[in-house]
Amino acid sequence: MREAREKTTLRIIAVSFFALAAHVSIDAVRALAGSGEADRSMPGIVIAALSLAIMPFLSAAQHRAGREL
């Protein structure tokens, strides 16, 4: 059970970082291509806010799993 929780936690972290990286990359390519100025991005803000809200809980779960090991 513990390993399954840890695996799920790591997947959530990985997906959130890949989503953020994809968004930043797409936005950077658009800016370099000259198709738009750098501006606030609502999807980027939402992804960053969700990551900020979720990470403390995931970190605590990872810390607990580390203590159990």
C-alpha positions in Angstrom: 0.0 0.0 0.0 2.8 2.4 0.9 4.6 1.8 -2.4 1.4 2.4 -4.3 0.9 5.8 -2.6 4.5 6.8 -3.2 4.2 5.8 -6.9 1.0 7.9 -7.2 2.6 10.8 -5.5 5.6 10.8 -7.8 3.3 10.5 -10.9 1.3 13.6 -9.7 4.5 15.6 -9.3 5.9 14.5 -12.6 2.7 15.3 -14.5 2.5 18.8 -12.9 6.1 19.6 -13.8 5.7 18.3 -17.3 2.5 20.3 -17.8 4.3 23.4 -16.5 7.4 22.8 -18.7 5.2 22.2 -21.8 3.3 25.4 -21.2 6.5 27.4 -20.6 8.1 25.9 -23.7 5.2 26.6 -26.0 5.0 30.2 -24.7 8.7 30.7 -25.2 8.6 29.4 -28.8 5.6 31.7 -29.5 7.5 34.7 -28.0 10.7 33.8 -30.0 8.7 33.5 -33.2 7.4 37.0 -32.7 3.8 36.0 -32.7 3.1 37.5 -29.3 4.5 39.5 -26.5 5.2 38.1 -23.1 2.0 38.5 -21.1 0.2 36.9 -18.2 -0.9 33.4 -18.9 -4.0 32.2 -17.1 -3.1 28.4 -17.7 0.4 29.0 -16.4 -0.9 30.8 -13.4 -3.4 28.1 -12.6 -0.8 25.3 -13.1 1.7 27.1 -10.9 -1.0 27.8 -8.2 -2.1 24.2 -8.2 1.5 23.0 -7.9 2.1 25.4 -5.0 -1.1 24.2 -3.3 -0.5 20.5 -3.8 3.3 20.3 -3.2 3.3 20.7 0.6 0.9 17.8 1.0 2.9 15.6 -1.4 6.1 16.6 0.4 4.6 15.6 3.8 3.5 12.3 2.4 7.0 11.7 1.0 8.5 12.7 4.3 6.2 10.2 6.1 7.1 7.5 3.7 10.8 8.2 4.2 10.4 7.9 7.9 8.6 4.6 7.6 11.4 3.2 5.5 
